[in-house]
Amino acid sequence: MTEYTPPKVWSWKKANGGTFASINRPIAGPTHDKVLPVGKHPLQLYSLATPNGVKVTVMLEELLALGHKGAEYDAWLIRINDGDQFGSGFVDVNPNSKIPALLDRGGKTPVRVFESGSILLYLAEKFGEFLPTEQPARAETLSWLFWQMGSAPYLGGGFGHFYAYAPEKFEYAIDRFAMEVKRQLDVLDRRLAVSEYLGGDAYSIADMATWPWYGGLALGRQYNDSATFLSVQDYEHVQRWAKQIDARPTVQRGRMVNRAFGDPAMQLHERHDAGDFETKTQDKLMAAE
């Protein structure tokens, strides 16, 4: 392996970036004009069922299960590998060009909300659910929410990229991020050894934010054989928590929304009302006959 010597001034090489080279670029802003579709509900979600996208669809399904009719939503598929996130309409909702993005059209002036953690917090406060109002439980829940937001880039952009997506495998990069991910799993395991959920006794937005990333890792759903590589079975309390949340029907529905990869039976490209799940189930049964 030839050691890399950084140039004095970095320049962009379009082929750089491995699996996602076609959509990586060092500038912001739209690349093309495209108006976003708008459905019948006040809440318009533009997303893809990556871990960050799943956070929000799980939250919305949880709110609906509690009877909050105002949480009905239209979920539109944003195909990031095709560059949909760089359309002018999407950039207007999220200038950072990342999914998910939410537009709340329920008031006189539409409210745009971007960054998955911000969307969870917005919805929790809007509907008064999944976020304690009293201290210290509120502070604990928010601390774990922001822990996830700060930690996940090491899992996804760090370990996941170099282990699964980079065009070349480098021992230093993989070891560096594997060590950090295992440290994070240990942080979670120690917390979950003394608490049923991350924020305390109650399921909250901290769990909804963290589960799609670390629960998916613990259940062997991310980055090829990374579960074996990282010995995720050793984190007993993370395993308990991951399986407990995975069993929730709301989570199972949330995982399906805006999914355009993997098992076709788990894909619901768009969601406009609860009947879309029923239609999907009927299609699945007919296919099995």
C-alpha positions in Angstrom: 0.0 0.0 0.0 1.3 3.4 -1.0 1.2 6.0 1.7 -1.0 9.0 0.8 0.5 12.4 0.9 -2.2 15.1 1.1 -1.7 17.9 -1.5 -1.3 21.5 -0.2 -4.7 22.4 -1.7 -7.5 19.8 -1.9 -9.3 19.4 -5.2 -12.5 17.5 -6.0 -12.2 14.2 -7.9 -15.6 13.2 -9.1 -14.9 9.5 -8.9 -14.0 9.8 -5.2 -16.5 8.3 -2.8 -17.0 4.7 -3.6 -20.6 3.5 -3.7 -22.0 7.1 -3.3 -19.5 8.8 -5.6 -22.3 9.9 -8.0 -24.1 12.0 -5.4 -21.2 13.3 -3.4 -20.0 16.8 -4.1 -18.4 19.6 -2.2 -21.0 22.3 -2.9 -24.6 22.8 -1.8 -27.7 24.0 -3.6 -30.0 22.4 -6.2 -28.8 20.7 -9.4 -32.1 20.7 -11.2 -35.7 22.1 -11.0 -38.2 19.8 -9.5 -41.4 20.7 -7.6 -42.2 18.4 -4.7 -45.5 16.6 -4.7 -48.1 17.5 -2.1 -50.7 15.2 -0.7 -53.9 15.6 1.3 -52.5 15.8 4.8 -50.9 18.8 6.6 -47.8 16.7 7.3 -45.7 16.1 4.1 -42.7 13.8 4.6 -40.0 13.5 1.9 -37.7 10.6 2.8 -36.2 7.2 2.2 -36.1 4.3 4.7 -32.5 4.7 5.7 -32.0 4.7 9.5 -32.5 8.4 9.6 -35.7 8.2 7.6 -37.1 5.3 9.7 -36.8 7.4 12.8 -39.6 9.8 11.6 -41.9 7.2 10.0 -41.8 5.2 13.3 -42.6 8.4 15.2 -45.6 9.2 13.0 -46.9 5.6 13.2 -46.6 5.7 17.0 -48.5 9.0 17.2 -51.3 7.6 14.9 -51.5 4.5 17.1 -52.1 6.7 20.1 -55.1 8.3 18.3 -53.5 11.5 17.1 -55.4 12.1 13.8 -53.4 15.2 13.2 -50.3 13.0 12.7 -51.7 11.6 9.4 -49.1 12.1 6.8 -48.2 11.7 3.2 -44.8 10.1 2.7 -43.0 10.7 -0.6 -40.1 8.6 -1.8 -36.8 10.5 -2.3 -34.4 8.3 -4.2 -31.0 9.6 -3.0 -29.0 7.5 -5.4 -30.8 9.3 -8.2 -30.1 12.7 -6.7 -33.7 13.5 -5.9 -32.4 15.4 -2.8 -30.8 18.0 -5.1 -34.1 19.0 -6.7 -35.0 22.6 -6.1 -38.2 21.7 -4.2 -36.4 19.5 -1.8 -33.6 22.0 -1.2 -36.2 24.5 -0.4 -37.4 22.3 2.5 -33.9 21.1 3.5 -31.0 23.3 2.3 -28.6 20.5 3.5 -30.0 18.1 0.9 -30.4 15.2 3.3 -33.4 13.0 4.1 -35.7 13.2 5.9 -37.4 16.5 5.4 -40.8 17.5 6.8 -43.2 20.2 5.7 -46.0 21.0 8.1 -48.7 22.8 6.1 -51.2 22.8 8.9 -50.9 26.5 9.8 -51.1 29.8 7.9 -47.4 29.6 7.0 -45.9 26.2 6.2 -43.2 25.1 8.6 -40.1 23.3 7.3 -38.3 21.0 9.6 -35.0 19.2 8.7 -32.5 17.0 10.4 -34.1 13.8 11.8 -33.6 14.7 15.5 -35.2 18.1 15.0 -38.2 16.4 13.3 -38.6 14.0 16.2 -38.4 16.9 18.7 -40.8 19.0 16.7 -43.4 16.2 16.5 -43.0 15.3 20.2 -43.7 18.9 21.2 -46.5 19.4 18.7 -48.4 16.3 19.9 -47.2 16.2 23.5 -45.9 12.6 23.3 -42.7 10.6 23.7 -40.8 13.4 25.5 -41.1 13.9 29.2 -42.2 17.4 30.3 -40.7 17.2 33.8 -37.0 17.2 34.8 -34.8 15.3 35.1 -36.5 12.8 32.7 -36.7 15.4 30.0 -33.0 16.3 30.2 -32.1 12.6 30.2 -34.2 11.9 27.1 -32.8 14.9 25.2 -29.3 14.0 26.2 -29.7 10.5 24.6 -31.4 12.0 21.6 -28.4 14.3 20.9 -26.0 11.5 21.8 -27.4 9.6 18.9 -27.2 12.6 16.5 -23.5 13.1 17.4 -22.6 9.4 17.4 -24.3 8.0 14.3 -21.9 9.6 11.8 -19.1 7.4 13.3 -21.3 4.4 12.7 -22.6 5.2 9.2 -20.2 7.6 7.6 -17.2 6.2 9.5 -17.4 2.4 10.1 -20.2 1.7 7.5 -18.4 3.6 4.8 -15.0 2.1 5.2 -16.2 -1.4 6.0 -18.9 -1.8 3.4 -18.9 1.0 0.8 -15.3 2.3 0.3 -13.7 1.3 -3.1 -10.7 0.0 -1.1 -10.4 -1.5 2.3 -7.8 0.1 4.7 -7.0 -1.5 8.0 -6.4 1.7 9.8 -9.7 3.3 8.8 -11.8 0.2 9.6 -10.0 -0.5 12.9 -10.4 3.1 14.0 -14.1 3.3 13.4 -14.8 -0.3 14.5 -13.2 0.6 17.9 -15.4 3.7 18.2 -18.6 1.8 17.3 -17.8 -0.9 19.9 -17.2 1.9 22.4 -20.6 3.3 21.5 -22.3 -0.1 21.8 -20.7 -0.4 25.3 -22.1 3.0 26.2 -25.6 1.8 25.2 -25.2 -1.5 26.9 -24.2 0.0 30.2 -27.1 2.4 30.0 -29.6 -0.3 29.1 -28.4 -2.5 31.9 -29.9 0.0 34.4 -32.8 1.4 32.3 -35.4 -0.3 30.2 -35.2 2.5 27.6 -32.6 5.1 27.0 -34.5 8.0 28.6 -35.7 5.9 31.5 -38.8 3.7 32.1 -40.7 5.1 29.1 -40.2 4.6 25.4 -39.3 7.9 23.9 -37.9 9.8 20.9 -34.4 8.9 22.1 -35.2 5.2 21.4 -36.8 6.1 18.1 -33.7 8.0 17.0 -31.2 5.3 18.2 -32.9 2.1 17.3 -32.8 2.3 13.5 -29.0 2.7 13.7 -27.9 0.6 16.6 -30.9 -1.7 16.9 -30.4 -2.5 13.2 -26.8 -3.2 13.8 -27.5 -5.4 16.8 -30.1 -7.4 14.7 -27.6 -7.9 11.9 -29.4 -5.7 9.3 -26.6 -3.3 8.4 -23.3 -3.4 6.6 -23.2 -7.0 5.3 -21.6 -9.2 8.0 -20.7 -6.4 10.3 -22.7 -8.0 13.2 -20.3 -10.9 13.3 -17.3 -8.6 12.8 -18.3 -6.4 15.7 -19.5 -9.3 17.9 -22.8 -7.5 18.5 -24.2 -10.6 20.3 -22.0 -9.8 23.3 -24.0 -6.7 24.1 -26.8 -8.4 26.1 -28.8 -5.4 27.0 -28.6 -3.8 23.6 -29.9 -7.1 22.2 -32.9 -7.1 24.6 -33.7 -3.5 23.8 -33.3 -4.0 20.0 -35.7 -7.0 20.0 -38.2 -5.3 22.3 -38.6 -2.3 20.0 -38.4 -4.4 16.8 -41.6 -6.3 18.0 -43.7 -3.1 18.1 -46.3 -3.1 15.2 -45.7 0.6 14.8 -42.0 0.1 14.3 -42.7 -2.7 11.7 -45.0 -0.3 9.8 -42.5 2.6 10.1 -39.7 0.4 8.6 -41.8 -0.2 5.5 -42.5 3.4 4.6 -40.4 4.8 1.8 -38.4 1.6 1.6 -37.2 1.0 -2.0 -34.6 -1.7 -1.4 -34.3 -5.2 0.2 -37.3 -7.6 0.5 -40.1 -6.4 -1.8 -42.6 -7.5 0.9 -41.1 -4.9 3.2 -41.3 -2.0 0.7 -44.1 0.6 0.8 -42.7 3.3 -1.6 -45.3 5.9 -0.6 -47.7 6.1 2.2 -50.8 8.3 2.1 -53.1 6.7 4.7 -53.3 3.5 6.8 -55.0 1.7 4.1 -51.8 1.5 2.1 -50.5 -1.0 4.6 -53.6 -3.2 4.2 -53.2 -3.0 0.4 -49.6 -4.1 0.7 -50.5 -7.0 2.9 -53.2 -8.1 0.4 -50.6 -7.9 -2.4 -48.2 -10.0 -0.4 -50.9 -12.7 0.3 -51.9 -12.8 -3.4 -48.2 -13.2 -4.4 -47.9 -16.2 -2.0 -50.9 -18.0 -3.5 
